[in-house]
């Protein structure tokens, strides 16, 4: 609301707005839209597919098998004493959620240019809905993970689920925030510099190897003590290690490590929303 | 006095045309350093020019809108008109916050809903009912508002039978009906509508126009309407804003603004005269002196109602004796379609050899023949034995046929567009 002599205006549209006007109130007003977008994604995914949600299983199962064979058996990378398939599946589940959030939000402007060009709603709704929609797939993969844990427990493998499991919702939130922030930055930049989009596909691949998905952090520290800090610098490492520790009882879970991931995620989120909001105003003209 | 609900101040919008991409990073960095680090003025927008498509510009920046100022009062129905590329759509986009202005600001009181397209965000896999919710939410409605109006929306759309069928199975007409039905039930104080009514069948168009009239007149909401359909604009709106090349040409009463638009858009040449014979169009045999379109009261005009005869007068000077000749004309509509051709076949100049001097001839196109729109006339002089066109000049005069919605215009109570090249009164009989 701006005071304008005799009148109170509900809305002032200007070319220049404050950098820190994040428009959260606006997003809140459109919360129903967020729910409907999530519903749309969900419904449209199932319609006219034969296997439906089974597709959510197929990808992680095959990835797990390939990783077990290549990294576990061929390369003989140790897995903190855990059964190899379980170790990989745990990493894959967490990583997939983060990677999905990142890649899908990173094309949000391009994919929705049509809608965005025709009607206003807070643009942030769209990436937020993607992050929430991805929870469905994450949930299915989590069930797979729990199923595998049950299988190994029956086989007599001793798995101690730690108290860190209480951190689970927080971990999911962190992954979502981190994936969303990176995606928002990339989508904002790709409206102008289209070539950055190529970076995403192999960038996410490479980033996975810089995260402790296929090897434990303890191993990296032991073998390459001089370079392990690079892996620790990656905020996803702290999250995945905690995730693994929470579910399987093994992993380098440290409070400072998780704190570091949290701080980085929040800073990135703040920064990326600013960039996103600056871009959303005029991106229609350049896309 | 009514309250101002929209106030636009010094609004400008610049577009970069041509290729965006190559060199943008380096230029952006350069610009950033110049303006932010060195504190110099941003020269990027200095070089802009008016947005005139037909003239090749010297700069990459065009001003699609330049220094627009206007106010809209609560309850007004405002028609925004202008030629293609005048900046209407840009103005609507800025008003509906799809894109931001480059300079200036817009102050708004109340909720804005914009309808730049019907069915934005419709998902083909979802059913009609699901899409009503989705589309309504995209347009800014809360879920409970939509639920409260659901029956009304379904009823208005007339697709009740298919409401639980995915919209990909809809015909395009049903799709549009459903989409408009959602938009028509928006609860915002201000409604912005682009030319979405160009779709759908005549019956539905009438329903839409009726609904829009109801919104602005009955419910006291403010409506901004962009259309090329001048009769719809005149009927729905009370005020008009005419935009040309990104600037406001005229604001005011809708009739006046529509009239100016027709003059500008059709580029009406309702009269022309040549005092200097060497510059006048013609041949060795004759020269034109004066041409004009004459209205029913004998005045020069470029506008004729569909119920009025269209009269043209040509004054010319014959320079040679002893020729037998006559006059003719062609009529073209604004799409360049040749509508009709006529020879003055009973002229006495065909019987009696010409004498030097000034002559005047007049021709009348009957009332209730031409459809609404812009027209151009060509004038010809020809000989019959043997047949030879001595002179034929295109676009010598122009005029517009408008429909002022009088009772005798063959519409009855139908208010939509009547398509067709001609608009004649046909004789209908029930047997």
Contacts between the chains, C-beta under 8 A, distances in Angstrom:
chain1	res1	chain2	res2	distance
A	2	B	107	7.3
A	4	B	107	6.4
A	7	B	3	7.8
A	7	B	4	7.0
A	7	B	107	7.8
A	7	B	109	6.9
A	8	B	109	7.5
A	9	B	7	7.8
A	9	B	107	4.2
A	9	B	108	6.3
A	9	B	109	5.7
A	10	B	108	6.0
A	10	B	109	5.2
A	10	B	110	6.0
A	10	B	111	7.4
A	11	B	107	7.4
A	11	B	108	4.3
A	11	B	109	7.9
A	11	B	112	7.2
A	12	B	105	5.8
A	12	B	106	7.2
A	12	B	107	5.2
A	12	B	108	7.4
A	13	B	94	6.9
A	13	B	95	7.6
A	13	B	97	6.1
A	13	B	100	7.2
A	13	B	101	6.6
A	13	B	105	6.1
A	13	B	106	4.2
A	13	B	107	7.8
A	13	B	108	7.0
A	14	B	100	7.8
A	14	B	101	6.9
A	14	B	104	7.5
A	14	B	105	4.1
A	14	B	106	7.8
A	15	B	100	5.8
A	15	B	101	4.7
A	15	B	102	5.4
A	15	B	103	5.4
A	15	B	104	6.9
A	15	B	105	7.4
A	30	B	137	7.3
A	30	B	140	7.4
A	32	B	137	5.2
A	32	B	142	5.5
A	32	B	143	4.2
A	33	B	137	4.0
A	33	B	138	6.3
A	35	B	143	7.6
A	36	B	133	5.8
A	36	B	134	4.9
A	36	B	137	4.9
A	36	B	143	7.7
A	37	B	134	7.6
A	39	B	130	7.7
A	40	B	123	5.3
A	40	B	126	6.2
A	40	B	130	7.5
A	40	B	134	5.9
A	43	B	125	6.7
A	43	B	126	6.2
A	43	B	130	7.1
A	44	B	123	5.9
A	44	B	125	4.3
A	44	B	126	6.8
A	47	B	125	4.6
A	47	B	166	7.5
A	48	B	125	7.4
A	114	B	120	7.9
A	115	B	120	5.6
A	115	B	121	5.1
A	115	B	138	7.1
A	116	B	98	7.0
A	117	B	93	7.9
A	117	B	98	6.0
A	118	B	98	6.7
A	118	B	116	4.7
A	118	B	117	4.5
A	118	B	120	4.5
A	119	B	96	7.1
A	119	B	98	6.9
A	119	B	114	6.3
A	119	B	116	6.7
A	119	B	117	7.7
A	119	B	120	4.9
A	119	B	121	7.4
A	119	B	138	5.7
A	119	B	139	6.4
A	120	B	96	5.6
A	120	B	97	3.8
A	120	B	98	5.7
A	120	B	114	6.9
A	121	B	138	6.0
A	121	B	140	6.7
A	192	B	20	7.3
A	192	B	24	6.0
A	192	B	28	7.6
A	193	B	21	8.0
A	193	B	24	6.9
A	193	B	25	6.1
A	194	B	21	6.7
A	281	B	99	6.9
A	281	B	100	3.7
A	282	B	99	5.8
A	282	B	100	5.2
A	284	B	93	7.3
A	284	B	98	5.8
A	284	B	99	4.6
A	285	B	15	6.0
A	285	B	16	7.4
A	285	B	99	5.8
A	286	B	16	7.7
A	286	B	20	5.6
